[in-house]
Amino acid sequence: MTITETSARPRPKWSPDRVIDAIQRRFQQNLPLNPQALASEDPRLLAAGRRYFGSWPRALMAAGTPLQSARAYGPRHGRGYWTQEFIIQKIMEHAQAGHPLHAHAMQTQDNRLVSAATYHFGSWANALVAAGYDAESIRASRRHSCESVVAEIRALIEEQADLRDCAIRKSHRPLYWAAQKYFGGWKQALREARMPAPIHGRP
């Protein structure tokens, strides 16, 4: 086969499944998966992951591989440390840890992230949307209290609503995020709501 024939051979086309397979293969081989490493080792995979999944962290999540830790981006915090993709990853990490994502809570939890997100996306709400979250629902969760969360869940129980985590996250997002904020998660809030209510007048 001549060099001309070899160079003329079409490259295999990327697809979401091929991206996932390539990510999982690198993970199994213990190869780095952070964008900086991919930019030099496999830029076509990095570009395809961003194209098909919207961002590299989302591609990693679709492949079922752990998000790269901050250490994978190096210890420095100077120029170039914060990127839009890294901000999205950090937001996802906070969500996976069960931290409330509204701006007031995040300013206490990780003020540098909020500042970087505001700089790179124009606002914290825009950064949440870029990460795939409903900023309005997260903002609305601040209007809840422990008592209102429990009362709303009990009303859903009486209606025999679908109380699975995935269903509530889709159909009652403000309640879901309020449960994260006040009880540490949906399951804990549901457990609290299912406990017998105290009878008025008794200690």
Long-range contacts (C-beta under 8 A, 24 or more apart in sequence): 14-44, 14-48, 14-51, 14-52, 15-52, 16-52, 16-53, 16-62, 18-48, 19-45, 19-48, 19-49, 19-52, 19-53, 19-59, 19-62, 19-63, 20-59, 20-62, 20-63, 23-49, 23-59, 23-60, 23-63, 23-65, 24-63, 24-64, 24-65, 27-63, 27-65, 32-68, 32-72, 33-60, 33-65, 33-68, 33-72, 34-68, 34-72, 34-73, 35-83, 35-85, 36-72, 36-73, 36-74, 37-72, 50-85, 54-132, 55-84, 55-85, 55-88, 55-130, 55-131, 56-85, 56-89, 57-85, 57-88, 57-89, 57-92, 58-88, 58-132, 61-92, 67-92, 67-93, 67-96, 82-116, 82-119, 82-120, 83-120, 84-120, 84-121, 84-130, 87-113, 87-116, 87-117, 87-120, 87-121, 87-127, 87-130, 87-131, 88-127, 88-130, 88-131, 91-117, 91-127, 91-128, 91-131, 91-133, 92-131, 95-131, 95-133, 98-180, 98-184, 98-185, 99-180, 100-138, 100-141, 100-177, 100-180, 100-181, 101-128, 101-133, 101-138, 101-177, 102-138, 102-139, 102-141, 102-142, 102-177, 102-181, 103-139, 104-142, 105-181, 134-173, 137-173, 137-174, 137-176, 137-177, 138-173, 138-174, 138-177, 140-173, 140-174, 140-177, 141-173, 141-174, 141-175, 141-176, 141-177, 141-178, 141-180, 141-181, 142-181, 143-174, 144-174, 144-175, 144-178, 144-181, 144-182, 145-182, 146-182, 146-183, 148-178, 149-175, 149-178, 149-179, 149-182, 149-183, 149-189, 149-193, 150-189, 150-192, 150-193, 153-179, 153-189, 153-190, 153-193, 154-193, 154-197, 157-193, 157-194, 163-190
